């Protein structure tokens, strides 16, 4: 892919977008709803193709991909898409030319994808189209498959809409191609904080830039007293940790066990270790590179040294690097190697919990909470004030609703142009 080819793609998309803007937004939503329903259907050709080919493209195992998609796409229905549009844009008929409030997308939208999890890519590609803005997408290096399949599924559902989405592949280090892509009228990008900073420096006004940088999630629970309830909670936490090999922003990097007795946190950690071993049997972790394996081994060794020095640290781990549970002796932030590596952090009370979470607040995406009784609502509101854009129950972190306000903002509204027309006779 060359910069000239990217510029040519943008020009063709602008032409296709001019025709797209003449279609009612409700009609476009119907088409995209059909696309979502096909992706939800485990027997559709698109879902089957993704499940079969994604493991080779990303390193995930087939059982994990199947389970992750099943849980994530279950509620992403055509009705949910329409409800999302109404919630963020208002009545759909307000996009009618005779309305006193006009809503539209940009003439072109560039989408720069990152990561290896397919659902964010699916949503990032259909969101601009829902606003009748044609899309030029750059596939992520860690998942070169999903955007191409999504584009093909849209073209199958509606040929004209299919002409309004194109996917390009080039190395992230290719600044000339990046600059060409940033000539789109609206740019939507995800990536590391460093990647986002680079894009911000390269984007020229008056283009709209909508970005998502580094995000992380955690869990905060009161350990149950009974072994049965503790095991059940651990199984749900293991789902959140294991799915997508802990590589998404909704994967918890730590479980804060809120109890004045540290032994209860230790018991919960043992239960999580059992649950992660079971998860490995059902949904094996995917392949990892040498640097990731080294980081896991290094953090295990560091914890062993602290334990040998007499500190109240415990390690539960698989023989290889498939899963790791470290019981910490304090809330000091420590590295998160991911790939099913979790730290259980004992804190004595909710007040100390909030102190422990504070260093993570700037990058907080979601928090799973349980066991706080009458204090649950108050804690949830406090976590929201710290920056969490989603507070949910353990076991549901990896199943966000379609209208989840990631990074505290909407899905469609940040990509839209609103005009209030007052000069109407």
VOGU-3710 file (C-alpha; in Angstrom, 3 decimals, decimal comma):
1> xxxxxxxxxx> 0,000/0,000/0,000  1,308/3,432/-0,979  0,231/6,946/0,060  -1,127/7,530/-3,455  -3,280/4,399/-3,224  -4,635/5,565/0,137  -5,478/8,970/-1,352  -7,240/7,226/-4,237  -9,260/5,137/-1,809  -10,336/8,261/0,072
11> xxxxxxxxxx> -11,424/9,923/-3,183  -13,534/6,917/-4,166  -15,070/6,773/-0,708  -16,069/10,433/-0,927  -17,899/9,699/-4,173  -19,624/6,669/-2,657  -20,445/8,664/0,472  -22,279/11,313/-1,537  -24,738/8,623/-2,611  -24,885/7,111/0,857
21> xxxxxxxxxx> -25,981/10,425/2,391  -29,141/10,345/0,280  -30,323/7,189/2,045  -32,446/7,502/5,212  -30,436/6,748/8,335  -33,069/4,260/9,473  -32,537/2,257/6,293  -28,787/2,160/6,865  -29,322/1,065/10,464  -31,508/-1,774/9,230
31> xxxxxxxxxx> -28,694/-3,026/7,001  -26,107/-2,768/9,758  -28,520/-4,493/12,145  -28,696/-7,384/9,696  -24,893/-7,488/9,651  -24,779/-7,643/13,457  -27,343/-10,438/13,533  -25,215/-12,457/11,133  -22,158/-11,981/13,320  -24,184/-13,056/16,369
41> xxxxxxxxxx> -25,283/-16,269/14,650  -22,745/-19,048/15,400  -23,813/-20,806/12,204  -23,390/-17,857/9,832  -20,606/-18,085/7,293  -18,971/-14,965/8,734  -18,937/-16,186/12,322  -17,688/-19,624/11,282  -14,991/-18,108/9,096  -13,787/-15,855/11,907
51> xxxxxxxxxx> -13,732/-18,695/14,435  -11,781/-20,907/12,049  -9,225/-18,342/10,869  -8,712/-15,997/13,836  -6,520/-18,448/15,828  -3,919/-18,592/13,049  -4,022/-14,801/12,613  -3,754/-13,876/16,305  -2,389/-16,843/18,240  -5,598/-17,345/20,233
61> xxxxxxxxxx> -6,815/-20,922/20,577  -10,002/-21,981/18,790  -11,950/-22,895/21,986  -11,125/-19,510/23,521  -12,196/-17,633/20,384  -15,486/-19,517/20,258  -16,273/-18,859/23,916  -15,191/-15,220/23,738  -17,385/-14,495/20,729  -20,349/-16,337/22,243
71> xxxxxxxxxx> -20,249/-14,248/25,389  -19,438/-10,919/23,760  -21,867/-10,907/20,828  -24,902/-12,372/22,552  -26,656/-9,040/23,116  -25,328/-7,158/20,072  -28,648/-7,265/18,268  -30,195/-5,132/15,546  -32,600/-3,745/18,148  -29,654/-2,818/20,386
81> xxxxxxxxxx> -28,075/-0,895/17,507  -31,243/1,083/16,851  -31,669/1,797/20,565  -28,066/3,002/20,673  -28,704/5,387/17,779  -31,840/6,814/19,397  -30,131/7,147/22,769  -27,187/9,107/21,373  -28,683/10,885/18,374  -32,307/11,349/19,347
91> xxxxxxxxxx> -35,286/10,402/17,159  -34,009/8,954/13,899  -36,509/11,009/11,863  -34,622/14,142/12,931  -32,127/13,338/10,212  -34,837/14,087/7,638  -33,936/17,107/5,434  -36,997/18,996/6,696  -36,033/18,627/10,365  -34,811/21,528/12,485
101> xxxxxxxxxx> -31,931/19,383/13,706  -29,527/17,809/11,255  -27,261/14,885/12,158  -24,657/13,519/9,799  -21,317/11,810/9,663  -18,234/13,238/8,018  -17,510/12,918/4,320  -14,906/10,282/5,201  -13,829/8,588/8,425  -10,468/6,872/8,896
111> xxxxxxxxxx> -10,415/4,092/11,497  -7,029/2,991/12,817  -7,482/-0,327/14,576  -5,274/-1,839/17,277  -5,146/-5,029/19,296  -6,238/-8,553/18,467  -9,790/-8,787/19,842  -12,457/-8,739/17,092  -15,453/-7,056/18,772  -13,943/-3,556/19,073
121> xxxxxxxxxx> -13,022/-3,722/15,384  -16,549/-4,739/14,414  -18,089/-1,843/16,335  -15,481/0,693/15,204  -16,242/-0,098/11,548  -20,033/0,001/11,689  -20,289/3,128/13,878  -19,301/5,662/11,174  -21,428/3,840/8,594  -24,421/4,191/10,913
131> xxxxxxxxxx> -23,932/7,947/10,493  -23,622/7,476/6,714  -19,911/8,257/6,737  -17,759/6,060/4,463  -14,885/4,289/6,216  -11,242/3,742/5,336  -9,816/1,358/7,928  -6,245/0,388/8,712  -6,097/-3,189/9,960  -4,198/-3,895/13,175
141> xxxxxxxxxx> -0,969/-5,848/12,833  -2,155/-8,248/15,540  -5,473/-8,904/13,777  -5,253/-8,457/10,004  -8,322/-10,654/9,492  -11,379/-9,188/11,251  -11,742/-5,851/9,388  -11,584/-7,561/6,001  -14,275/-10,058/7,001  -16,460/-7,290/8,437
151> xxxxxxxxxx> -16,150/-5,290/5,202  -17,080/-8,352/3,147  -20,090/-9,093/5,347  -21,347/-5,523/4,887  -20,935/-5,763/1,112  -22,885/-9,019/1,077  -25,736/-7,423/3,021  -25,837/-4,274/0,864  -23,634/-3,681/-2,182  -23,887/0,117/-2,038
161> xxxxxxxxxx> -22,940/0,198/1,643  -20,138/-2,245/0,865  -18,648/0,313/-1,507  -18,451/2,717/1,431  -15,894/0,697/3,402  -12,340/-0,142/2,424  -9,562/-1,785/4,439  -5,869/-1,063/3,918  -2,787/-2,740/5,346  0,557/-1,060/5,943
171> xxxxxxxxxx> 3,198/-1,029/8,665  2,515/1,269/11,597  5,984/2,746/11,140  5,116/3,945/7,622  4,586/7,624/8,388  3,863/8,572/4,764  0,928/6,152/4,603  -0,250/7,293/8,025  -0,227/10,924/6,922  -2,234/10,011/3,819
181> xxxxxxxxxx> -4,803/8,199/5,953  -5,050/11,207/8,254  -6,361/13,269/5,331  -9,789/11,805/6,119  -12,261/14,281/7,582  -12,669/12,351/10,833  -10,105/10,013/12,401  -10,959/7,363/14,970  -7,985/5,578/16,509  -7,096/3,184/19,299
191> xxxxxxxxxx> -3,635/2,285/20,541  -0,990/2,900/23,148  -0,614/6,349/24,675  2,551/6,810/22,589  0,703/5,900/19,381  -2,108/8,314/20,206  0,363/11,124/20,930  1,982/10,571/17,519  -1,379/10,687/15,746  -2,317/13,874/17,563
201> xxxxxxxxxx> 0,902/15,501/16,392  0,307/14,453/12,764  -3,393/15,340/12,475  -4,073/18,670/10,797  -7,046/20,895/11,727  -9,965/21,057/11,186  -10,185/17,263/11,221  -11,923/15,638/14,133  -9,737/13,188/16,058  -11,439/10,629/18,321
211> xxxxxxxxxx> -8,906/8,526/20,208  -8,718/5,769/22,808  -5,379/5,277/24,553  -4,242/2,726/27,108  -7,022/1,371/29,364  -7,172/-1,320/32,032  -9,715/-2,986/34,310  -9,761/-4,465/37,794  -12,048/-6,363/40,158  -12,880/-5,452/43,762
221> xxxxxxxxxx> -14,694/-8,057/45,860  -15,406/-9,025/49,431  -14,248/-12,674/49,670  -17,207/-14,942/50,519  -17,027/-16,845/53,786  -18,220/-20,197/52,445  -15,988/-22,335/50,247  -18,852/-22,954/47,814  -19,568/-19,265/47,227  -15,851/-18,506/47,070
231> xxxxxxxxxx> -15,402/-21,133/44,362  -18,351/-19,776/42,365  -16,985/-16,220/42,518  -13,534/-17,466/41,509  -14,991/-19,186/38,454  -16,575/-15,949/37,291  -13,381/-13,989/37,914  -11,471/-16,618/35,937  -13,772/-16,028/32,967  -12,889/-12,334/33,002
241> xxxxxxxxxx> -9,168/-13,109/33,311  -8,933/-15,972/30,817  -11,033/-14,753/27,899  -8,951/-13,138/25,156  -5,898/-14,110/27,210  -6,242/-10,946/29,294  -5,213/-8,765/26,336  -8,190/-6,391/26,190  -8,973/-3,258/28,143  -11,796/-5,132/29,914
251> xxxxxxxxxx> -9,457/-7,850/31,223  -8,731/-7,339/34,946  -5,072/-7,014/35,894  -5,732/-7,310/39,637  -8,388/-8,531/42,062  -8,643/-6,396/45,204  -9,913/-8,541/48,097  -11,554/-6,205/50,604  -11,435/-7,828/54,047  -9,615/-7,018/57,313
261> xxxxxxxxxx> -8,392/-10,627/57,450  -5,631/-11,301/54,847  -6,271/-15,046/55,077  -9,576/-14,538/53,255  -7,744/-12,996/50,294  -5,353/-15,953/50,308  -8,275/-18,402/50,222  -9,836/-16,522/47,323  -6,528/-16,625/45,437  -6,368/-20,406/45,852
271> xxxxxxxxxx> -9,882/-20,679/44,433  -8,958/-18,441/41,477  -5,946/-20,660/40,795  -8,198/-23,734/40,634  -10,611/-21,880/38,355  -7,820/-20,746/36,016  -6,543/-24,314/35,800  -10,052/-25,382/34,778  -10,234/-22,532/32,265  -6,953/-23,685/30,764
281> xxxxxxxxxx> -8,458/-27,139/30,267  -11,585/-25,716/28,607  -10,165/-22,702/26,751  -6,385/-23,101/26,498  -4,313/-19,966/26,424  -2,877/-19,052/23,051  0,723/-18,738/21,989  2,928/-15,984/23,391  6,259/-14,612/22,241  9,552/-15,020/24,074
291> xxxxxxxxxx> 9,447/-11,543/25,635  6,019/-12,155/27,182  7,104/-15,529/28,548  10,234/-13,911/29,969  8,198/-11,186/31,703  5,920/-13,774/33,331  8,923/-15,796/34,527  10,609/-12,652/35,819  7,555/-11,517/37,803  7,126/-15,019/39,264
301> xxxxxxxxxx> 10,794/-15,037/40,325  10,493/-11,561/41,836  7,491/-12,697/43,883  9,426/-15,789/45,013  12,263/-13,592/46,229  9,889/-11,435/48,241  8,300/-14,561/49,743  11,711/-15,997/50,620  12,548/-12,716/52,365  9,664/-13,364/54,748
311> xxxxxxxxxx> 7,016/-11,199/53,155  3,397/-12,426/53,058  3,458/-13,231/49,344  2,105/-16,442/47,812  2,437/-17,857/44,309  0,067/-20,259/42,531  1,165/-21,103/39,006  0,925/-23,637/36,229  4,007/-25,684/35,346  4,577/-23,551/32,259
321> xxxxxxxxxx> 3,348/-19,954/31,875  -0,323/-20,728/31,132  -1,628/-19,010/34,274  -0,299/-17,293/37,392  -1,902/-16,031/40,616  0,215/-13,891/42,966  -1,084/-12,983/46,422  0,415/-9,608/47,288  1,229/-8,232/50,735  0,353/-4,668/49,893
331> xxxxxxxxxx> -1,373/-2,456/47,318  1,755/-1,013/45,665  1,286/-1,084/41,874  3,325/-3,798/40,154  3,808/-4,829/36,504  0,973/-6,692/34,783  2,470/-9,276/32,372  -1,038/-10,267/31,158  -1,589/-13,621/29,399  -3,596/-14,885/32,424
341> xxxxxxxxxx> -1,356/-13,392/35,111  -3,386/-11,957/37,994  -2,484/-10,344/41,310  -4,781/-10,721/44,323  -4,325/-7,662/46,511  -5,686/-7,704/50,086  -7,018/-4,372/51,388  -8,699/-4,045/54,803  -11,648/-1,784/53,953  -13,318/0,214/51,148
351> xxxxxxxxxx> -11,439/3,364/52,101  -8,078/1,680/51,595  -9,439/0,147/48,407  -9,985/3,585/46,902  -6,481/4,641/47,949  -5,061/1,549/46,250  -6,998/2,168/43,042  -6,108/5,864/42,806  -2,808/5,336/40,899  -4,755/3,427/38,232
361> xxxxxxxxxx> -7,543/5,980/37,873  -6,188/7,761/34,788  -6,385/4,556/32,738  -9,373/2,876/34,370  -11,886/1,309/31,973  -14,094/-0,995/34,045  -14,373/-2,407/37,544  -16,133/-5,626/38,541  -17,474/-5,420/42,100  -19,318/-7,806/44,411
371> xxxxxxxxxx> -20,029/-8,398/48,081  -20,396/-4,820/49,316  -24,076/-5,099/50,249  -25,742/-1,774/50,924  -22,513/-0,002/50,078  -22,522/-1,263/46,476  -24,279/1,732/44,912  -22,114/4,248/46,731  -18,932/2,407/45,789  -20,025/2,196/42,152
381> xxxxxxxxxx> -20,609/5,957/42,029  -17,220/6,615/43,621  -15,509/4,357/41,103  -17,291/6,222/38,321  -15,987/9,508/39,728  -12,466/8,054/39,592  -12,887/7,431/35,873  -14,396/3,965/35,476  -16,806/4,086/32,538  -18,301/0,703/33,440
391> xxxxxxxxxx> -19,008/-0,942/36,812  -20,418/-4,457/36,591  -20,492/-7,883/38,239  -17,584/-10,353/38,059  -17,971/-12,680/35,105  -19,482/-10,017/32,848  -16,470/-7,800/32,165  -15,942/-9,449/28,785  -19,591/-9,003/27,734  -20,114/-5,241/27,478
401> xxxxxxxxxx> -23,380/-3,963/26,026  -23,285/-2,433/22,564  -23,909/1,040/23,990  -21,159/0,960/26,629  -19,640/4,450/26,782  -16,044/3,449/26,370  -13,641/6,035/27,816  -16,696/7,846/29,161  -18,144/8,909/25,824  -20,703/7,600/23,374
411> xxxxxxxxxx> -20,254/5,253/20,440  -21,882/7,323/17,684  -22,106/10,887/18,986  -18,322/11,575/18,933  -18,308/10,746/15,208  -21,340/12,869/14,353  -21,927/16,442/13,239  -24,982/18,128/14,785  -26,643/21,226/13,346  -29,551/23,052/15,004
421> xxxxx> -31,484/25,016/12,397  -33,352/27,965/13,908  -33,989/30,035/10,774  -37,093/28,146/9,646  -40,115/30,127/8,502
//
